[in-house]
Amino acid sequence: MALNRSVSISKNYMLLKPEDVRFFDLIRILFFRDIEKRKFVNCPEGIHEEPFKFRWLVFVSILAQKVLQCVSTPLAWFGNKIEMWLNLLSTNHGFFKLVWNFMLGKVVIPDKLSATYLSLYGHVDGRVELDKNIKHGDSRYYGAFSVMAAKISYENKDYIKKTVEDLWKMEFLGFYDFWNEIQEKATSQVFMLRDKNVDPELIVVAFRGTEPFDADAWCTDFDISWYDFPGMGKVHGGFIKALGLQKDASLPEEIEKTNDQHATAYYSIRDMLKDLLQTNEKSKFIVTGHSLGGALAILFPAVLALHKEEDLLKRLEGVYTFGQPRVGDDEFGEFMKEQLKNYSIPYYRFVYCNDIVPRLPYDDSTLTFKHFGTCLYYNSFYEGKVVEEEPNKNYFSPLSLLPKIINAIWELIRSFIISYTKGPDYKEGGTLRVFRLIGLAIAGIPAHTNQEYVNCTRLGTPDLYQTVQDHVESTTNSDVPNIV
């Protein structure tokens, strides 16, 4: 229930409800235009005039979510077993030592909640130290720092706390599991830290992305529901629901707080930031995330702008996203470009090579999802350039198939030599090489790993940020804000 403050309500929307679908009713959507009469589609009248291509995308989205819902339990079980096996190997120092310990009855069983237990992504890239060659004040610092925060957001609370406090020598502010009002479960994970060693004092908000074996998170990615908010534009339904959309399709400036109410991401983080920033008038904050986390990271300041939270927006030092999917339409992009410019907020969207996620949802006249802002694009040699849109923006072009396969072969070869050419910090293990093999069939999978984005910030073109600055200075009506 909203208090006596303005409320942004979406009057134009399309909400897909895969839990209500029946097979033959789903098939009918391909042959009949009356979408609004389907039980599993909630939308205003008028959507029924949409063409077949639109209905086909609805069909695919619903089917994918339905399949994910059906396999959620075995998928989670399989993921737990894979992660447990990898941690069993690492805890016992390899396969042969594990066998030896088993024979002696001394097998060390890893604790899932301990500070040493790693997620699958943690086994793909085990680096946790910040790059000592990129110091605060360097134009690359926030990007390099942000990607590490986004990377460790996939780990458990104790692991993150130990990393932040013991390795980074910063203050761990908390790890949070936020509620999704529409799905009626917790789907959004965030951690926050504060670095008092720099001037100005810096707070970091890191959103966790899509976990490989989390069906709910994948449902959010595949959900093409959307909500159109007056003054802001159309936004991806799955992402805005994960951030804090209310059940009445509203984003009120304030929500009534009751004892039995679950905490949602946007409202909780906003209120925590207000309290934290009051303790130091010079302190700033940045938001970051990888994959789904990147989508939430850029949507967070969008809702701040919608609510005219000027005091917070003036303290926002930057938004850094890695492998971020599209989150809104052209109107949303124009709204955000204006807000970023008005408040001089840097927004950098990092894209590595053939990463499939930044090419989703599909960018055409049917779904109208678009990217905006500064894209820092890196090829497989970690050579970066500033572009408006990453190459092959929809990924599935037949003309790009052969180049992607050749590039995936090169990335597999590179995995064996990069530690010799770039140093031991870049050594790749067996888990990542399994991803590399998958990449021979689907190049966008290994390209989406945190390993690649950490490498981009450390090995990428060092003067790329200056290229962005030159672009700003040479453009009279620039859409690109000043860099840090």
Protein Blocks (a to p, Z undefined) as FASTA:
>chain_A
ZZdddddddfbdcdddfklpcfklmmmmmmpcklmlpmkbccdehjlmpcfklmmmmmmm
mmmmmmmmmmmmmmmmmmmmmmmmmmmmmmnopjklmmmmmmnopaccddfkbckbccfk
lmmpmcfbdcfklcghiaklmmmmmmmmmmmmmpcfklmmmmmmmmnopacfbdcddddf
klopafbdcdddddfkbccdddddddddddfklmklmmmmmpccdcddehjapcdfklmm
mnopafkopacfbdcddfklccdfklmmmmmmmmmmmmpmkbccddddehjlmmmmmmmm
mmmmmnopaklmmmmgbdcdehiacfbdfklmmmmmmmmmmnopacddddehjafklmpc
cddfknopacedjdddddfkopacddfbdghklopamklmmmmmmmmmmmmmmmmmmmmm
nojklpccfklmmmmmmmmmmmmlmmmpmklmmmmmmmmcfklmmmmmmmmmmpmbbcbd
cdZZ
